[in-house]
Amino acid sequence: MRAIPTGNLDYFSFLAPGILAQSVLFIAIFYGINVIWEKDLGILQKLLASPAPRSALVFGKAVSAGMRAIAQAAIVYLMALVAGVDLNWSPLALGGVLVAIVLGAALFSTFSLMIACLVRSRERFMGIGQVMTMPLFFASNAIYPISIMPTWLKIVAHINPLSYQVDLLRALMVVGGTSTFGIGIDFLMLTGMLVALIVVTSKLYPTIVQ
Protein backbone atom coordinates (compact mmCIF):
# COMPACT_ATOMS: atom_id res chain seq x y z
CA MET A 1 0.00 0.00 0.00
CA ARG A 2 3.01 2.31 0.29
CA ALA A 3 2.93 2.75 -3.49
CA ILE A 4 -0.37 4.64 -3.19
CA PRO A 5 0.26 8.31 -2.30
CA THR A 6 -2.14 9.01 0.58
CA GLY A 7 -0.43 12.09 1.99
CA ASN A 8 -0.30 12.30 5.77
CA LEU A 9 -2.69 9.37 6.21
CA ASP A 10 -1.92 5.67 6.40
CA TYR A 11 -3.90 3.60 3.93
CA PHE A 12 -6.47 2.36 6.46
CA SER A 13 -7.23 5.96 7.48
CA PHE A 14 -7.40 6.94 3.80
CA LEU A 15 -9.73 4.02 3.04
CA ALA A 16 -12.18 4.37 5.97
CA PRO A 17 -14.13 7.35 4.53
CA GLY A 18 -14.34 5.54 1.18
CA ILE A 19 -15.82 2.47 2.85
CA LEU A 20 -18.37 4.65 4.65
CA ALA A 21 -19.33 6.33 1.37
CA GLN A 22 -19.57 2.92 -0.30
CA SER A 23 -21.98 1.64 2.35
CA VAL A 24 -24.13 4.76 1.92
CA LEU A 25 -24.11 4.29 -1.86
CA PHE A 26 -25.11 0.64 -1.69
CA ILE A 27 -28.02 1.42 0.65
CA ALA A 28 -29.29 4.38 -1.36
CA ILE A 29 -28.85 3.16 -4.94
CA PHE A 30 -31.54 0.48 -4.53
CA TYR A 31 -33.96 2.74 -2.67
CA GLY A 32 -36.06 3.24 -5.79
CA ILE A 33 -37.35 -0.33 -5.56
CA ASN A 34 -39.65 0.89 -2.78
CA VAL A 35 -41.47 3.16 -5.21
CA ILE A 36 -42.07 0.28 -7.61
CA TRP A 37 -43.47 -1.80 -4.74
CA GLU A 38 -45.69 1.12 -3.71
CA LYS A 39 -46.96 1.35 -7.29
CA ASP A 40 -47.75 -2.37 -7.43
CA LEU A 41 -49.58 -2.19 -4.08
CA GLY A 42 -51.58 0.88 -5.08
CA ILE A 43 -50.03 3.09 -2.39
CA LEU A 44 -48.27 5.42 -4.80
CA GLN A 45 -51.49 6.22 -6.65
CA LYS A 46 -53.03 7.42 -3.38
CA LEU A 47 -49.99 9.56 -2.57
CA LEU A 48 -50.09 11.17 -6.00
CA ALA A 49 -53.78 11.92 -5.57
CA SER A 50 -53.02 13.91 -2.42
CA PRO A 51 -52.44 17.70 -2.56
CA ALA A 52 -48.82 17.26 -1.45
CA PRO A 53 -46.30 18.67 -3.96
CA ARG A 54 -44.43 16.02 -5.92
CA SER A 55 -41.16 17.57 -4.80
CA ALA A 56 -42.20 17.04 -1.16
CA LEU A 57 -42.82 13.34 -1.82
CA VAL A 58 -39.42 12.95 -3.46
CA PHE A 59 -37.64 14.99 -0.79
CA GLY A 60 -39.30 12.96 1.97
CA LYS A 61 -37.97 9.72 0.52
CA ALA A 62 -34.51 11.28 0.16
CA VAL A 63 -34.47 12.28 3.84
CA SER A 64 -35.69 8.80 4.81
CA ALA A 65 -32.74 7.25 2.97
CA GLY A 66 -30.40 9.63 4.78
CA MET A 67 -31.71 8.58 8.18
CA ARG A 68 -31.19 4.92 7.33
CA ALA A 69 -27.63 5.61 6.24
CA ILE A 70 -26.74 7.09 9.65
CA ALA A 71 -27.22 3.67 11.26
CA GLN A 72 -24.82 2.18 8.71
CA ALA A 73 -22.29 4.88 9.57
CA ALA A 74 -22.22 3.76 13.19
CA ILE A 75 -21.16 0.27 12.07
CA VAL A 76 -18.39 1.65 9.83
CA TYR A 77 -17.13 3.87 12.66
CA LEU A 78 -16.94 0.83 14.93
CA MET A 79 -14.99 -1.12 12.30
CA ALA A 80 -12.62 1.83 11.82
CA LEU A 81 -11.95 1.91 15.56
CA VAL A 82 -11.12 -1.80 15.56
CA ALA A 83 -8.75 -1.23 12.62
CA GLY A 84 -6.94 1.47 14.59
CA VAL A 85 -8.03 4.46 12.50
CA ASP A 86 -7.51 7.77 14.32
CA LEU A 87 -11.01 9.24 14.08
CA ASN A 88 -11.87 12.89 14.60
CA TRP A 89 -14.36 13.10 17.49
CA SER A 90 -14.83 16.86 17.61
CA PRO A 91 -18.53 17.85 17.62
CA LEU A 92 -18.09 20.04 14.54
CA ALA A 93 -16.45 17.22 12.58
CA LEU A 94 -19.08 14.69 13.64
CA GLY A 95 -21.84 17.09 12.65
CA GLY A 96 -20.23 17.57 9.26
CA VAL A 97 -19.93 13.81 8.78
CA LEU A 98 -23.64 13.38 9.55
CA VAL A 99 -24.55 16.07 7.03
CA ALA A 100 -22.28 14.48 4.42
CA ILE A 101 -23.87 11.07 4.99
CA VAL A 102 -27.41 12.42 4.73
CA LEU A 103 -26.58 14.46 1.62
CA GLY A 104 -24.92 11.51 -0.11
CA ALA A 105 -27.72 9.09 0.74
CA ALA A 106 -30.37 11.60 -0.30
CA LEU A 107 -28.60 12.27 -3.59
CA PHE A 108 -28.14 8.63 -4.58
CA SER A 109 -31.62 7.62 -3.40
CA THR A 110 -33.14 10.41 -5.50
CA PHE A 111 -31.08 9.22 -8.47
CA SER A 112 -32.43 5.75 -7.75
CA LEU A 113 -35.99 7.10 -7.73
CA MET A 114 -35.39 8.75 -11.09
CA ILE A 115 -34.21 5.43 -12.57
CA ALA A 116 -37.26 3.69 -11.09
CA CYS A 117 -39.54 6.26 -12.74
CA LEU A 118 -37.93 5.52 -16.10
CA VAL A 119 -37.80 1.71 -16.03
CA ARG A 120 -41.00 1.07 -13.96
CA SER A 121 -40.28 -2.62 -13.31
CA ARG A 122 -38.40 -4.36 -10.49
CA GLU A 123 -36.37 -6.59 -12.79
CA ARG A 124 -35.03 -3.79 -14.96
CA PHE A 125 -34.40 -1.59 -11.95
CA MET A 126 -32.37 -4.22 -10.10
CA GLY A 127 -30.30 -4.91 -13.19
CA ILE A 128 -29.49 -1.24 -13.74
CA GLY A 129 -28.73 -0.71 -10.04
CA GLN A 130 -26.27 -3.60 -9.95
CA VAL A 131 -24.55 -2.38 -13.12
CA MET A 132 -24.10 1.16 -11.78
CA THR A 133 -22.78 0.59 -8.24
CA MET A 134 -19.32 -0.67 -9.10
CA PRO A 135 -18.52 1.97 -11.76
CA LEU A 136 -19.62 4.73 -9.37
CA PHE A 137 -17.41 3.31 -6.63
CA PHE A 138 -14.28 2.59 -8.66
CA ALA A 139 -14.52 5.82 -10.68
CA SER A 140 -14.16 7.83 -7.48
CA ASN A 141 -11.46 8.64 -4.94
CA ALA A 142 -12.77 6.04 -2.47
CA ILE A 143 -9.84 3.61 -2.66
CA TYR A 144 -7.12 5.63 -4.44
CA PRO A 145 -6.46 9.34 -4.97
CA ILE A 146 -7.55 11.09 -8.13
CA SER A 147 -3.97 12.24 -8.76
CA ILE A 148 -2.85 8.75 -9.85
CA MET A 149 -5.78 8.16 -12.20
CA PRO A 150 -5.41 8.31 -16.01
CA THR A 151 -6.73 11.52 -17.56
CA TRP A 152 -10.04 10.09 -18.77
CA LEU A 153 -10.79 8.62 -15.34
CA LYS A 154 -9.95 11.92 -13.65
CA ILE A 155 -12.66 13.55 -15.75
CA VAL A 156 -15.18 10.89 -14.72
CA ALA A 157 -14.16 11.20 -11.06
CA HIS A 158 -14.71 14.97 -11.14
CA ILE A 159 -18.32 14.56 -12.27
CA ASN A 160 -18.98 11.60 -9.96
CA PRO A 161 -20.89 12.80 -6.86
CA LEU A 162 -19.36 10.00 -4.80
CA SER A 163 -15.95 11.66 -5.17
CA TYR A 164 -17.22 14.78 -3.42
CA GLN A 165 -18.82 12.80 -0.62
CA VAL A 166 -15.63 10.80 -0.04
CA ASP A 167 -13.53 13.97 -0.16
CA LEU A 168 -15.76 15.62 2.43
CA LEU A 169 -15.77 12.57 4.71
CA ARG A 170 -12.00 12.22 4.43
CA ALA A 171 -11.50 15.82 5.56
CA LEU A 172 -13.89 15.49 8.53
CA MET A 173 -13.79 11.87 9.62
CA VAL A 174 -10.09 11.15 10.27
CA VAL A 175 -7.40 13.10 12.07
CA GLY A 176 -5.04 14.64 9.52
CA GLY A 177 -7.49 14.27 6.68
CA THR A 178 -7.67 17.01 4.06
CA SER A 179 -10.04 17.92 1.26
CA THR A 180 -8.75 17.88 -2.32
CA PHE A 181 -11.60 19.97 -3.73
CA GLY A 182 -12.29 22.08 -0.64
CA ILE A 183 -14.99 21.44 1.97
CA GLY A 184 -17.14 24.28 0.66
CA ILE A 185 -16.97 22.91 -2.89
CA ASP A 186 -17.88 19.43 -1.64
CA PHE A 187 -20.98 20.69 0.16
CA LEU A 188 -21.93 22.88 -2.79
CA MET A 189 -21.60 20.10 -5.36
CA LEU A 190 -23.54 17.56 -3.30
CA THR A 191 -26.30 20.04 -2.52
CA GLY A 192 -26.51 21.31 -6.10
CA MET A 193 -26.68 17.80 -7.55
CA LEU A 194 -29.34 16.82 -5.00
CA VAL A 195 -31.52 19.84 -5.83
CA ALA A 196 -31.19 19.16 -9.57
CA LEU A 197 -32.16 15.51 -9.11
CA ILE A 198 -35.16 16.41 -6.94
CA VAL A 199 -36.41 18.81 -9.63
CA VAL A 200 -36.02 16.21 -12.41
CA THR A 201 -37.44 13.33 -10.36
CA SER A 202 -40.43 15.42 -9.25
CA LYS A 203 -41.34 15.88 -12.92
CA LEU A 204 -40.94 12.15 -13.64
CA TYR A 205 -42.61 10.89 -10.46
CA PRO A 206 -46.23 10.79 -11.72
CA THR A 207 -45.21 8.90 -14.87
CA ILE A 208 -44.36 5.76 -12.92
CA VAL A 209 -48.05 4.89 -12.56
CA GLN A 210 -48.84 5.34 -16.26
N, C-alpha and C positions, 0 to 999 in steps of 0.2 A: 504494500500500500504506500510505501515511501515514494514510489514513482509518481503518485498523484499529488499535484501541488495544492495543498489545502490550507496554506497560509499558517496562521498561528494555531490552528486546531489540529488535533490528531484525527485520524480518519473516522473513528467511532463518533467523536463529537461532530465532525462534519456530516456524517451520515444520519445521525439521529433526527434532525429536522426533516430530512428527505423521507425517512420512514414514516414520520408523523403525517407529512403531506400525502404520502402514498395511501395511508390508511383512510384519510379523509376522502381522497379521490375515489377509492374503491367503494366506500359507503355511498357516496353521493351520485356516482355515475349511473347506478342502477335504480335511483330513486324514482325515475319516471315510470317504472313498472307499476307503481301504486296507482297512477292515473289510469292506466289501461284496465287494471282490476276494478277501479271505481266506475269506469265506463261500462264494463261488462255487468256489474252489479246494479247499475242504474243510479248510483249515488251521484256521479258527475253531472248527469242531466238535471238533477234537483239543485245542485250547487249553481249551475249555469242559469237556472231559472230564477235564482234569487237576485235581489237588487245589488248585491255586492259587486264592486268593480272587478273585472277580470284580473287586473294587476294585483289587487289585494289577495285573490285566490292564489296566484302564482307566488307572490311574496310570502304568503303564509306558509306555503310548502317549502320555500327556500329557508325560512327561519327554522322550521321544524327539522330540516336536514342538518342545519348548523347545531341545533341542540343535541341531536344524536351523536354528532361528531365529537362533542366535548367529552362524552363518556369514553370514546375510543382514545382520546388524547391522554386520559388518565392512565390507561394501560401502557401506552408508549412511554410516558414519563417514568413509570415504574420499571419498565425494561431498560430504559436509559440509565437509571440509577444503578441497577444491577450490573450493567456493563461498565460502570465507572465514569460515565459522562458527567462533566462538571456543569450542572444546570444553573441557570440564572433564576434565583428565587425572589428577586425584588418585585414588589407589588406592581410597579409600572410595567416591567417586562412580562409578568404573568398576564396582566390585563391585555397587553398587546398581543400575546400569543393566543388568548381566547378570541380576540377580535379577528385575528388572522385565520383561525380555524373556522369560525362562523362564516367569514367572508368566502373562504375557499369552498366550504361545503355548500353554501348558498349558491355560489357561482356554478359549480359543477352539477348540482341538482337541478338548477334552472336549465342548464344546457341539456341535461337528461330529459327534462320535461319537454323541451323543444323537439328533441328527437322522437319522443313518444307521440307528440302531436302529428309528426310527419309520417311515421310508419304505421301507427295505430294497431299493431298486433304484438302480442308478447314474444312470439318467436323471432320476428324481425328485430324487435328492440333488443332482445338478449344477444342476438348475434352481433349487432352493431356495437353494443356496449362492450362486449368482450374484445372486439377488434380494436376499439379505441383506447382502452386502458393502458396497454403496454406502450404504444407509441407516445402517448401523453407523458408517461412516466420516464421513459428512456430519452425522450427529446426534451429533457429539462435538466436543471442543475441539481437534481436530487442525489445522484450518486457520484457525480464528477463535475468539476467546475466548467463553466462555459468556455473559459480561456483555452482549454485543450481540445475543444471540438473543432471539426472541419468547418469551413466557412458556411456551407449550406446548412449544417446543423445549428450553427450559431444563429442564423436567421430564424429558423424554426423555433429555437429556444426562446428568442426574444419576443415571439408572438404567442408563446405557450403560457397561459395564465398560471400553470403549475410552477413555472420558474419564479414568478413573482411571489407566490405564496411560500415556496421554499426559501427564497432569499430573505423574506421578512422573518420567517421562523428562525432561520439561522442567525440573524442579527439579534433576536430577542431571547431565544431559548437557551443558548449555551454561553458560558462565560468566555469572552474573547472572540465571540462571533461578530462578523461585520456584514454589512449589506453591500453587494456589488452595484445594484442599481440606485440605492438610496431608499431609506425607509418610507419617505414621503412618496416617492415614485411607486413603490410597491403598493402602498395603500390606495393611491390614486388609480393605478392600473386595475387592481382587483375590483374596486368600487365601480369604476367606469364600465368595465366589462360586465359586471353584474347588472347594472342599470340597463345597459344595452340589451342584454339577454332577457330581462324582465319585460322590456317594451316589446321585443319581437315575440316572445312566448305568449304574452297577453293577447296579441293579435291572432296567434295560431290556436290558442286554447279552445275556443268553441268548435274548431273544425274537427276535433278528435271524435266528436259524437256523430259526425255526418257520415 
